[in-house]
Amino acid sequence: MAMPVHRRTDKNLLKLMLNLTKIFFVLCCLIGFSSAAFAADRDLIQTLYHADFTPDTDDEVPRFSLNGELGILSNTGNTSAASIKAGINADHETENWSSLYFTEMLYQESTADGAGREVSAKRFYGSAQFDYKLNQPGRRLFMYGDYEDDAFSGYDHRASLAAGWSQRVWRDEVSEFRYSIGPGYAFVELEEPLDEDINDGVIVRASAEYKYHWASGANLRQFVSTEAGDENTKSRSETSLSANVFGSLAMKLSFILNHETDTTEDVDGLSTETSVALVYQFF
């Protein structure tokens, strides 16, 4: 059977993206280890959009921060439901490495019209990214990995690995912007095995994160990521706003959007999540 034209086009486009990413990655490695040749170089994005930035050498190292997040919701009446969301976010900064760790757990039970209590959401997600700092301020090579176990996604579990180029474009007293891009591989295990592995294979991963801090202690964070593969493109957007309550305790409002172009049967491609939680900074 002849392959549809648009399918061939998608595969050719993906192969082109992967080849360009590999070439870009090799060039970035050469740039990072050849600091003398780029001593007078100034990044184009910094020049056009943010000339004042704080280089890595100004970081206070070593530094370790750990935040814990907890949100609980319970309602009764015609519809009875209870849910709990917990997460841990850690940031470890050393002279040569910048590491980010994140874990999240969501559990929900609900009852409607007198029916028995049923689990309506059960998910565990964890990720880690390790950035190796190059000689040029803000320029890094990254390694990334994540794992997800969602009982209502149609998958038993899935994970992905990626590596490539990362850069902190700027950081000043009130804001920070960083991004990363590189090739990787996605591992997917279906609940019911099929003849072929859906959404399992080579991917191109890209992510960006923006932070803004007000003098009052409130913080805004916008994070977006996408993993483009041959069969599926998985994207995630997280917008959060937090404000100090007192001391190390803060209130956090989050809106998360997840989208996939190819999902299993009876699973929507778009899902959203809005939550309010208390955040405690341990370190």
C-alpha positions as CSV (number, residue, x, y, z in Angstrom):
1,M,0.0,0.0,0.0
2,A,1.4,3.4,-0.9
3,M,2.2,5.7,2.0
4,P,0.1,8.9,2.1
5,V,1.9,12.0,0.8
6,H,1.5,13.9,4.1
7,R,3.0,11.0,6.0
8,R,6.1,10.9,3.8
9,T,6.4,14.6,4.2
10,D,6.2,14.3,8.0
11,K,8.9,11.7,8.1
12,N,11.1,13.6,5.7
13,L,10.7,16.7,7.9
14,L,11.5,14.8,11.0
15,K,14.7,13.4,9.4
16,L,15.7,16.9,8.3
17,M,15.1,18.2,11.9
18,L,17.2,15.4,13.4
19,N,20.1,16.0,11.0
20,L,20.1,19.7,11.6
21,T,20.0,19.1,15.3
22,K,23.0,16.7,15.1
23,I,24.9,19.3,13.1
24,F,23.9,22.0,15.5
25,F,25.0,19.9,18.5
26,V,28.4,19.2,17.1
27,L,28.9,22.9,16.3
28,C,27.9,23.8,19.8
29,C,30.4,21.5,21.3
30,L,33.2,23.0,19.2
31,I,32.0,26.5,20.3
32,G,31.9,25.6,23.9
33,F,35.4,24.1,24.0
34,S,37.0,26.9,21.9
35,S,36.4,29.8,24.2
36,A,39.5,31.7,23.0
37,A,38.1,31.9,19.5
38,F,34.9,33.5,20.8
39,A,36.3,35.7,23.6
40,A,34.9,38.8,21.8
41,D,31.7,37.1,20.7
42,R,28.3,38.3,22.1
43,D,25.3,36.2,21.8
44,L,22.8,37.5,19.2
45,I,19.8,36.9,21.4
46,Q,21.4,38.8,24.3
47,T,22.4,41.6,22.0
48,L,18.9,42.0,20.5
49,Y,16.7,41.4,23.6
50,H,18.6,41.6,26.8
51,A,22.1,43.1,26.9
52,D,22.4,43.1,30.7
53,F,22.8,39.5,32.0
54,T,24.5,37.8,34.9
55,P,27.0,35.1,33.7
56,D,27.5,31.8,35.4
57,T,30.6,32.9,37.2
58,D,28.4,35.2,39.4
59,D,26.4,32.3,40.7
60,E,26.8,31.5,44.4
61,V,28.2,28.0,44.3
62,P,27.8,25.4,45.6
63,R,24.0,26.0,46.2
64,F,21.1,23.6,46.8
65,S,17.4,24.5,47.1
66,L,14.5,22.2,47.8
67,N,10.8,23.0,47.6
68,G,7.9,20.8,48.6
69,E,4.4,21.3,47.3
70,L,1.1,19.9,48.6
71,G,-2.5,20.5,47.5
72,I,-5.7,18.7,48.8
73,L,-9.2,19.1,47.6
74,S,-12.4,17.5,49.0
75,N,-16.0,18.1,48.2
76,T,-19.3,16.4,49.1
77,G,-22.9,16.5,47.9
78,N,-24.3,15.1,44.6
79,T,-20.7,14.5,43.5
80,S,-18.2,13.5,46.1
81,A,-14.5,13.7,45.3
82,A,-11.2,13.9,47.0
83,S,-7.8,14.6,45.4
84,I,-4.2,15.1,46.5
85,K,-1.3,16.5,44.6
86,A,2.2,16.5,45.9
87,G,5.5,17.5,44.3
88,I,9.2,18.1,45.0
89,N,11.4,20.6,43.1
90,A,15.1,20.7,43.6
91,D,17.9,22.9,42.1
92,H,21.6,22.0,42.6
93,E,24.2,24.4,41.4
94,T,28.0,23.7,41.5
95,E,31.0,25.2,39.7
96,N,30.7,22.9,36.7
97,W,27.1,21.6,36.8
98,S,23.6,23.0,37.1
99,S,21.0,20.3,37.9
100,L,17.2,20.3,38.1
101,Y,15.1,17.6,39.7
102,F,11.3,17.4,39.7
103,T,8.8,14.8,40.9
104,E,5.0,15.0,41.0
105,M,2.2,12.7,42.2
106,L,-1.6,13.1,41.6
107,Y,-4.3,10.9,43.1
108,Q,-8.1,11.4,42.9
109,E,-11.2,9.5,43.9
110,S,-14.8,10.5,43.0
111,T,-18.4,9.3,43.5
112,A,-21.4,10.4,41.4
113,D,-25.1,9.6,41.7
114,G,-24.7,7.2,44.6
115,A,-22.3,5.0,42.7
116,G,-19.3,3.4,44.4
117,R,-16.1,5.3,44.9
118,E,-13.7,5.0,42.0
119,V,-10.2,6.2,41.3
120,S,-10.5,8.9,38.6
121,A,-6.8,10.1,38.4
122,K,-3.5,8.4,39.3
123,R,-0.3,9.7,38.0
124,F,3.4,9.8,38.9
125,Y,5.9,11.9,36.9
126,G,9.6,12.5,37.5
127,S,12.3,14.3,35.5
128,A,15.9,15.4,35.9
129,Q,18.2,17.6,33.7
130,F,21.9,18.0,34.1
131,D,23.7,21.0,32.5
132,Y,27.5,20.9,32.1
133,K,28.8,24.5,32.1
134,L,31.1,25.5,29.2
135,N,33.8,28.2,29.3
136,Q,31.5,30.8,27.8
137,P,29.0,32.3,30.3
138,G,25.5,30.8,30.1
139,R,26.5,28.1,27.5
140,R,26.0,24.5,28.5
141,L,25.6,20.9,27.3
142,F,22.6,19.1,28.8
143,M,21.4,15.5,29.6
144,Y,17.7,15.0,30.3
145,G,15.5,12.1,31.4
146,D,11.9,11.6,32.5
147,Y,9.5,8.8,33.5
148,E,5.7,8.9,33.6
149,D,3.2,6.4,34.9
150,D,-0.4,7.6,34.3
151,A,-3.2,5.0,34.8
152,F,-5.6,6.9,32.5
153,S,-3.3,7.7,29.6
154,G,-3.6,4.3,27.8
155,Y,0.1,3.6,28.5
156,D,1.5,1.4,31.2
157,H,4.4,3.7,31.4
158,R,6.7,5.8,29.2
159,A,10.1,7.5,29.5
160,S,12.4,9.7,27.4
161,L,16.1,10.5,27.2
162,A,17.7,13.5,25.4
163,A,21.0,15.4,25.2
164,G,22.2,18.5,23.4
165,W,22.7,22.2,23.8
166,S,21.4,24.4,26.7
167,Q,21.8,28.1,27.3
168,R,20.8,30.6,30.0
169,V,20.2,33.6,27.8
170,W,20.0,36.0,30.6
171,R,19.5,36.4,34.4
172,D,19.3,39.6,36.3
173,E,17.7,40.7,39.6
174,V,14.1,40.2,38.5
175,S,14.0,37.7,35.6
176,E,15.7,34.7,34.0
177,F,15.3,32.9,30.6
178,R,16.9,29.6,29.6
179,Y,16.3,27.0,26.8
180,S,17.6,23.6,25.6
181,I,17.3,21.6,22.4
182,G,18.6,18.2,21.3
183,P,17.9,14.8,19.9
184,G,16.7,11.9,22.1
185,Y,14.7,8.7,22.3
186,A,11.2,7.9,23.7
187,F,10.3,4.6,25.4
188,V,6.7,3.6,25.5
189,E,5.0,0.6,27.0
190,L,1.3,0.1,26.2
191,E,-1.3,-1.4,28.6
192,E,-2.3,-3.8,25.9
193,P,0.6,-4.8,23.6
194,L,0.0,-4.2,19.9
195,D,1.9,-5.4,16.8
196,E,3.9,-2.1,16.8
197,D,5.2,0.3,19.4
198,I,3.1,3.4,19.2
199,N,5.0,6.7,19.7
200,D,8.2,4.8,20.5
201,G,11.4,6.0,18.8
202,V,13.7,8.9,18.0
203,I,12.5,12.4,19.1
204,V,13.7,16.0,19.0
205,R,13.2,17.6,22.4
206,A,13.1,21.4,23.0
207,S,12.2,23.3,26.2
208,A,12.2,26.9,27.4
209,E,11.7,28.4,30.9
210,Y,11.1,32.0,31.9
211,K,11.0,33.3,35.5
212,Y,10.1,36.7,36.9
213,H,10.5,37.8,40.6
214,W,8.7,40.8,42.2
215,A,10.2,42.7,45.1
216,S,7.1,41.7,47.2
217,G,8.2,38.1,47.0
218,A,5.8,36.9,44.3
219,N,7.1,34.7,41.5
220,L,5.9,33.9,38.0
221,R,7.2,30.9,36.0
222,Q,6.4,29.9,32.5
223,F,7.7,26.5,31.2
224,V,7.1,25.0,27.8
225,S,8.5,21.8,26.3
226,T,7.9,19.6,23.2
227,E,9.0,16.2,22.1
228,A,8.6,15.7,18.3
229,G,8.7,12.1,17.0
230,D,7.8,10.2,13.9
231,E,4.3,9.1,15.2
232,N,3.6,11.7,17.9
233,T,4.4,15.2,19.2
234,K,4.0,15.6,22.9
235,S,3.9,19.2,24.3
236,R,3.6,20.5,27.8
237,S,3.0,24.1,29.1
238,E,3.0,25.0,32.8
239,T,2.2,28.5,34.1
240,S,2.5,29.2,37.8
241,L,2.2,32.2,40.1
242,S,3.3,32.0,43.8
243,A,3.2,34.5,46.6
244,N,4.8,34.2,50.1
245,V,2.4,33.6,52.9
246,F,5.0,33.9,55.7
247,G,8.5,32.8,56.2
248,S,9.3,29.8,53.9
249,L,5.6,29.1,53.1
250,A,4.0,30.2,49.9
251,M,0.7,29.8,48.0
252,K,1.0,28.6,44.4
253,L,-1.6,28.7,41.6
254,S,-0.7,26.5,38.6
255,F,-2.2,25.9,35.2
256,I,-0.8,22.9,33.2
257,L,-1.7,22.0,29.6
258,N,-0.7,18.7,28.0
259,H,-1.2,17.9,24.3
260,E,-0.4,15.0,22.1
261,T,-1.1,14.7,18.3
262,D,-1.5,10.9,18.5
263,T,-3.1,9.2,21.5
264,T,-4.5,5.8,22.3
265,E,-8.3,5.1,21.8
266,D,-10.7,6.9,24.1
267,V,-8.0,9.3,25.3
268,D,-8.3,13.0,24.5
269,G,-5.3,14.7,22.9
270,L,-5.6,17.7,25.1
271,S,-5.8,17.7,28.9
272,T,-5.6,20.6,31.4
273,E,-5.1,20.9,35.1
274,T,-5.6,23.8,37.5
275,S,-4.4,23.6,41.1
276,V,-3.8,25.6,44.2
277,A,-1.2,24.3,46.6
278,L,1.0,25.3,49.5
279,V,4.7,25.3,48.8
280,Y,7.4,25.1,51.6
281,Q,11.0,25.9,50.9
282,F,13.2,23.5,52.9
283,F,16.5,24.9,51.8
